[in-house]
Amino acid sequence: MAGDFSVIIKNISKDKYHATIIKRSTKSVQEAIIKGLTKTVNVLKSTLQWHVISETELAESESAEGDLVSQGTTEWTINRRSIPAGIYQVKFNASFTIGDPAFPQTLTAFDFGFIEVIAAPVRAIIDGGSSVRWGSVDIVTVNGSLSYDGDIGPGNHSGLNFAWSCLLSEDNASLSNDCFGAFVGHVNTLTVISINPGRLEVGKPYVLRLTVSKGDRSSTTEMSFEIAEGEVPQVTLR
């Protein structure tokens, strides 16, 4: 026969305000342990189910069932990017029908905990190093296409917003969204932009700033640059 039948979800917080952290960009596994069911017990039928209930659903009803995300196993594999960022209650339900088929006994138990799914950061990257020197003659191309959403990975810019600006070195008050008239065309939303250095002052220290955002996540990177008179071979200082 079975002893004190119970189930326990391993390594998961019971406190909603200190929920177990799950990285959305990484595959992970939640595991439950079944106790009080010996190997000699005759199992006629078993039901194992994992449910996930969002914070919004819990706020609306404490008895919300949520979504069935896995069944038939004591493990739930959370695939990458399969759950939106947020706080969730995870519930594992187990039911076993045991004993003589003529006089069956049903054992049920559940356990729950809370996870917080965390979105990976957005990365803003300007290709070419942190400091450059451009001549005043030729149009310059700057590439920000290496920027990416950590949840998706490099090469996919879906949902990313690009915002370019310039400022005089160490003077945030001088921030200019058109780079003091040097941007060629409307550069916002573009991953690769063009700058006309002839519209900037020779010898002044400038900073090119790129902010990449998606929802409430954002990342900013900067490249220092200076304009020299005439043509200058493109050399990147790393």
NORFENPE-V755351 format. One line per field, one symbol per residue. ss: DSSP state (2 for helix, 1 for strand, 0 for the rest). psi: psi as a letter, one per 40 degrees, with the letter a starting at -180 (. if undefined). burial: # if it has 16 or more other ideal C-beta (glycine too) atoms within 10 Angstrom, else .. Layout:
ss->???
psi->???
burial->???
//
This chain:
ss->0000011110001002220111100001111111100000001111111111112222220000001111100011110000000111111111111111001111111111111111000110000000111110001111100001100000000000111111110011111100000010000000011111222000001111111111001111111111110000000110
psi->iiahhiihhifhiehdefihhhhdehhihihihhiehidehhhdiihhhhihhiddddddheehdahheiieieihhhihfehiiahihhhhhhhhhiahddgihhhiiiiiahihhhiiiihhhhheaehihiiedihhhhheeeiihdddiieheheihhhiiiiihfgdeehheeffeehhahdieidhiihgeeeihheihihhhhhhihbeiiihiihhiihihahhihhhh.
burial->.#..#.#.#..##.....##.#.#...#.#.#.#..#...#......#######..##.....#.#..##...#.#.#..#.#....#######.####.......#.#.#.########.#.###.#...#.###...#.#.#..######....#..#.#######..........##.##...#...#.#.###..#.....#########..#.#.###.###....#......
//
